[in-house]
Amino acid sequence: MNQFDRITPSGTKDYLFEECKLRRRVEGLLRSLCEQRGYYEVITTSLEFYDVFSSGVGKIPQEQMFTMTDREGRLVVMRPDSTKPVARVFASRLAAGGVTPPVRLYYNQSVFRRNIALSKRLDERMQLGVELIGAEGSKADAEALLLAGDALTAAFGDNFVIELGHKAFLTALLNDICADNQSKKEEILSALSSRNYPMLSSLADQLGERGQRLKQLPRLFGGVETLALAKEIFPYPEAEKAAEELQRMLALFESCGLSDRISLDFAVANDFNYYTGIMFKGFVRGQGREVLSGGRYDTLYGDYGISIPAVGFAFDVDEAVSFLLKEPKKQKGRALVLVYANLADQPLAYRKAEELKKSGVRAEVSLFDSLEQTLSYAQKRKAQKVLVYQNGTFEEVKPC
């Protein structure tokens, strides 16, 4: 026997039964939501040239990508992210075709990225994401943020929270306390991204008195009341403008009756070099890993020579399924009904099964030659009943 012929590669998994149903249900809900809001689907190739991700705003470290060569010997990668490929499609096909912005796009496809950080995330993940291209300002931010909230509501009801931040706060603070120390900035951002607050405290001490404000970042979490404290920690003009933007987002959620599902978090870092404005993450209550992340990224399209703003988010479908599987079952699955007929009458059995399914009954046609085998199978499957075609009609038989 081959050593690896019965297992999947590290970072991957097979999906069975309930997992498949949940995954398709979540994808269906989110796809329907996007299309109702005027977003059009795009599907990008699973293989991309390495050059797409090797530099620029969407740069991804090579060690995180699955690389190979194409038939001409050129370096290609399994798609590690979808936003940059969508940008490529926009630049090469949509912008060149004279499309009028804003353009609303969504994707539903797998991304492949090596899990270097050992965060228990899969290396192959299904993501559904939206890209609102060519619109700037609070109205566009609000559309993306509300759509993210609706996506979380569709999947989890009211059992979620969105943590909202803005890049301007951290940018101003880092430039103030360690302007000439890029490596120290990266250490701070890494500590914030992983929520490693002991490390953040240690870094603050290394920076002396000016760095002590870092220790207050984890406290900046909550509603509009945190803005007052934020102004003390971030006494910068650019931070004041960002605070006004965040206040507008909070007011928007409050007007929609969703004020309990959004919180300010001034320690949200996301991919710091990627985003240019608001940044947000969506969490299922009681779970430590985000299921959604996004924000504004106005400089990404510059990698293709286009100056155009954009905002969007990605929803991790696999992470959502793992959370939903943990939920207690609210009701038992529908009872199974088996339909049995001899070979000559098999078409009638399939018609009967279709009738049952249309009325909401879970039905299967028996593939066994004898009624005895069918009844034995029904007992093992804990079927509710067996419908047997005989004497010109279907008669109910209880499993033995």
N, C-alpha and C positions, 0 to 999 in steps of 0.2 A: 504494500500500500504506500502511495506517495505521502510524504510527511505533511503537506499542507492542502490536500485535496478535499478536506471536509471542514475547513475553517475559512473565515474571511480575513483579508489583510488588516493589519492594525489600523484603527481609526475608522473602520467601516462596519456595517451591520446589515443583515437581512431583515425585512419587515414581514410579519405574518398577521393574518386575520384581523384582530381588533386594531393593531397598529396601522394596517393598511386602510381600514375604514376611517380611522381618525385622521390620518394624513390626507386622504382624499376629501374628507369633509372640510377640514381647515382650508385646504387649497381652494375648494369650491366656493366657500364663503368669502375668502379674500379676493379671488378672481372676480366674483360677481360684484363685490363692493367697488373694486377698481373700475370696472366697466360702467357701473352706474354713475360713477363720478367723471366719466369722460376720458379715462385713461385707455390707451391702446397697447396691446401686447406686442412685445418684441422677443425673439428668441435668438441668442447669439451662439456662435459655434463653441463647442466644448473645448476645442484646441485653439489657442491663441499664440501668436509669436511672442517670444520672450521679451522682445523690445517694448511691447505694450505696457509691461509692468516693471521694466528694469530701471526706469528713471521718471522724473517728474513728480507731480502731486500724488498720483496713484501708485507710487513705487512700493513694491513689496519685496522684502528680503528674499534672495534666491533660495535660501535654505528652507523657506516656507512653501516653496512651489514644487510641484511634481513636473519634472522636465524630461524631455525626450527629443529626438530629432525627426524631422519629416523626411520624405523621400529624396529631397535635395540636400539633406544633411544640415538643414537650418534648425536652430534651437527653438522648440515650441514648448508650451506648458499647458497642463490642464487648467481650465479657467479657475483662478483663485479668488476672483471677485467679479461682480457683474456690472458695477457702475462704470468702470473704465471701458469695458467692451461696448456698453451702451453709448458711451461718449464717442467711441470710435465709429459706431454705426451712424450716430447723429452727424458727426463731422464729414464722413465720407459719402453718405447717401441722403440724409434729410436736409442738412444745411446746404449741400451742393445742389439739391433739388429745389431750393427756394422756399422751403416750408416756413410758415409764419409762426413765430413764437407768441405766447408760450406753448410748448409742446408737452403733452402729458403722456408718459410711457410707463408701462410696468412689465416686469419679467417674472417668470416662475420657473426656476431652473437650479440645478445643482452647482455648487462651487466646491473646489478641491484645494484644501490648504493644510499643510502639515501642522499638526498640533504641537508646536515646539514648547509651549508653556505648560503642557500637561494639565490643562484645565478640564479634562474629561469631555471636551467637545469632540465630535466626530471630525475626521479629516474630510469626509464627503458629507455635505449638508445641503438640504433643499432650502432655498431662500425664495421668498416672494418680496419683491421690492418695487418701489415707485420712484420715478424721476420726473420732477417738475422743472423743465428746462426753459430758460428765457424769461423768468419772472423774478423780480427782486422785491424787497420790502416786506413789511409785516403781513400783508394780505397773503402773499405766497407762503410765508412761514406758517401762517395760521392754517392754510389749507392742508399743508403737509402734516402739521401737528394734529389737526382734527381727524384727518384720515388715519393717522397712526392710532389715535384713540378709538376710532370706529373699528379698526382691524382688531385691536385688543378686545374690544367689547364683543365682537362677533365670535372670537375664539374662547373668551373666558368670562363673559358677562361683566359684572362689576368687580371681579376679583383681580384687579391689576392697578398699578400706579406708574405714571410717567415721571421720570426725574429730568428736569429741564435746567440747562445751564447755558452759558455763553462764553465763547472763546476769548472775548475782549478782556474779561476779568483776569484770567490766568496769564494772558499775554502781557498785560500791563504790569502785573505783580512780578512775573519772572524777569522781565526787562529791568525792573527796579532793583530786585535783590541779587540777581546774578546775571547781569547783562552780558558779560564777557566770558561766561563759563557755560558753554554749550553742553558739555558732558553733565554738569550739575543739573541743568534744565531737564535733560533727558531722564536723569535719575528721579527727579521730582515727579515728572509726568508718569513715569513707570509706576512709582509708588501710589499715585492717585488713581491710575487706571486699574491697578490690582487691589485697590483699597487697603494697601499695606500701610496703615497709619503709624505703627511703631517706626517703620523705616522713614516715613515722612517727618516724624518728630526728630529722629536722629539727623536727618538732612537739615532741618531747621536749626538745630544746635550748631551744626558745622558752619552755618552762614552767619552766626552771631546774632546780634540784636535785630538786624533788618530781616532776618529769616524767621523770626518768631511768629510772624503773621501766618506762616504756613500751618502752624499748629491749630489755628482757628478755623481752617477750611472745613474740617469734618463737622463743625458746629453749624455751618451755614447751610442748613437743610430745613425746609418747611415752606410756609406760605409767604404771602406778601410782607409779613412782618420781618422776614429775614433781610429784606432789601435795606432796611435802615442800618443793620449791623454790617452789611456788605459795603455800604458807603464809607464806613470807618476803616475797613480793611483794604478797600480798593479806592483810595482818594485820587482817582485819575479821571480826566475828561472823557476818555473813550469808555470807561466803565460806567459813567453816568448815562451815556446814551444807550448802552447795552441794558442797563437797569430799566430804562423806559420801555425797551422792546419786550423784556421779560414781563413787565407789569401788564402790558397789553395782552400778552398770551394768557396770563392768569385771569384777566378780566373776561377774555373770550371763553375760557373753559367754565368760568362761573356763570356766564350768561347761558351756557348750554346745560347747566345743571351738573357739571362734571368737576366742580372745584375740589372734591374729595379724591379725585383720581390723578391729580397732578401736583408735584412738589418741586420747589426750586432746590437745586443742588449745585453749589458753586465749586464742588470738587469733581464734577463730571469732566473727564478729559477726552474720552473717545480716542479717535486717531487725530492727535492734536495738529499735525502738519497738514491734514486733509481738510479739516473744517475751517470756515472763515467767520461764522456767526453763531446762531443758536446750535446747541448740541443737545440731544435727548436720548434717553434709554427707557425702554418699557420693561417692567418686571411683573411677574405673577406674584401676588402677595404671598410671603412666606418662603419664596425661592430666592436663592442667592445670585443666580446667573440671569442676565437680561435675555429676553426673547425678541427684542426689537431694538434697533439703534439707528440713529440718523442725525440729520442736521443740514446746515447750509454749507455748500462748497463752491464758492464763486470763482475759484482759480483753476479748477481741475481741467476745464475745457481749453485753458491756455496751452496745455500739452499738445493740442492739435491746432494751435494757431488761431483759436477762436476766443474772443472775449465775450462770454455770456454767463449770466448767473444761473445757479441751479440749487435745488433743495430736494431732499428725498430721504428715504429710509429703507431698511431691509428687515424683513420679518423672518426669523429662523423657524421654519415649519417643523423641523425635526425636534428642536428644543420644545416647541409648543406641544407636540405629541407626547414627549416624555413627561411633561407636566400633567397633561390631561389623563394619562394612564394612571397617575397617582391619585386622581380624584376618586372618592368612594362612588360606587355604582348607585345611581339613584333609582334604578329599576332593573329588573332582570331582563335579559334579552328575550326576544319573541320566541315562543315555543315553536318547535319544528313540526311540520306535518309532512309525512311521506305519502306519495301517491304510487300505487302499484297496479300494473296491468301486465297481461302476457304480451309476448312479442308482437303479435298481430294487432293488438289494441294499444300499443305504445304511443302512437300519435294522440290518442284520446287522453292518455295520462299527462302528456305535455300540455295539452290545451287546458286540462283541469288545473294543473300547477300554475299556469299563467293566470287563470281566473282568480286563484287564491292570492297570488302575488299582487294583483291589481287591487284587491280588497285589503291589502296590508298584512297578509299572512305569509310567513316564511315557509316555503314549500320546496321539496325536492322530489324528483322522480326516482323511484327505486330502480337500480340497475341489476338486481339479483333475479335469478331465474325462478325461484320458488318463493311462495308466500312465507314459508317458515324462515328462510334466510332473511327476508325483509323484516319480519317481526323481531328476529334476533338483533339485527342491525339497529332497528328502531329503539330497542331497549337499551343498547349500548350508547346510542346518541341521545337518550332521554327524550325521544320524540313524544309529542302530546298525543298523537293518534296516527293511524294509517288508513288511508282511503283506498279501498280495493275495488277494482272494476270487475264486476261479475253480474251476470244476468241482465246486461244492458244498462246498468247504473253503477254509481260509486257508493259503496257501503262502508261505514266506519267500523274499524277494528281496533281495539285497544292493544297496545304492545303487551306481550306477556311479561 
